[in-house]
Amino acid sequence: MSANPVLDIRHLSVRLHTRNDSVQVVDDVSWHLAPGKTLALVGESGCGKTVSALSLTGLWPAGVVAECDGEAWLEGQNLMELNEARHRRIRGTQIGMVFQDPLTAFNPARKVGPQVADAVRRTHPKMNKAEVRRRVQDFFVEVGISEAEHRYDLYPHELSGGMRQRALVAMAIANEPRVLIADEPTTALDVTMQAQVLDLLQRLQRRHGMSIVLITHDVGVVAGMADDVAVVYAGKVVEFGPVVDVLTNPRHPYTRGLLAAIPGADVEPGTRFVTLPGLPPDMADLPSGCAFAARCELAHDRCSAIPALVPFESPAAEHQVACWAEPPDISALEEVSRR
């Protein structure tokens, strides 16, 4: 672990309560984010990636009550102990967030520029209107929005998807937060715009010294942008480590399955794509043992218990895995991933 991680998550658990249901969606998750680095949370939809991030900001959908346990240390304070007022003070100042869909992230009834200006005023209350406007336009230019003065006065629907996402990034960095959470920031964009937004995030990271938590299901994005990766399945981290180690020497059957499902550049027409068998389990009805066992070709009797996330090489190793497969069985994963 980095000697002084900017964000240190320890045994985080989150249970969501609605009027009709109560579901444990994150279960005893631990990971850390090094200063100036990018950590990717990767996994299929519904595995708990976004909920982990929302627990750090205290932003929950209307009608949902979250019960959080564990620790999340940022700048010497445990975010899990903050009330709503203190959470509000760190949002945008210490933690910025880029949401998946910029069209729903903005208020459609207000112009884009003034919405970003609201974020600036939170930390610069003495700025006059003209100064705030200039600062927002400077951020627009920095994130690649052309004709910044004109686009300041446009409504969200009057911007293209790529421009809306850039405006959302401008809002997220307006107060130069230490940590930027990017939740599937390219999912709603075409391939060309995806590459531009990811390049933008990397340039802003270098310029402002931010650390980034990147939430994605795209392993290709992880390979190109992340320094470390946490593979999440059914609310748990099943593999964690430096991105090079995890992607070139994956140890968990789920990680191997995700990588095997990526089509190569030389795929010929008519080729049958490799897919993971089955579906993720219902978070409201998880099995008592390893949640991946039902989809795993290496499952055996020990999988009736939940495996711990432990280093597989040495006690000091950064690369960790939660799997009951013994070392001889792990070698068989290469054959499984080729089928």
Secondary structure, 3 states (H helix, E strand, C coil): CCCCCCEEEEEEEEEEECCCCEEEEEEEEEEEECCCCEEEEECCCCCCHHHHHHHHHCCCCCCCEEEEEEEEEECCEEHHHCCHHHHHHHECCCEEEECCCHHHHCCCCCCHHHHHHHHHHHHCCCCCHHHHHHHHHHHHHHCCCCCHHHHCCCCHHHCCHHHHHHHHHHHHHCCCCCEEEEECCCCCCCHHHHHHHHHHHHHHHHHHCCEEEEEECCHHHHHHHCCEEEEEECCEEEEEEEHHHHHHCCCCHHHHHHHHCCCCCCCCCCCCCCCCCCCCCCCCCCCCCCCCHHHCCCCCHHHHCCCCCEECCCCCCCCEECCCCCHHHHHCHHHHHHC
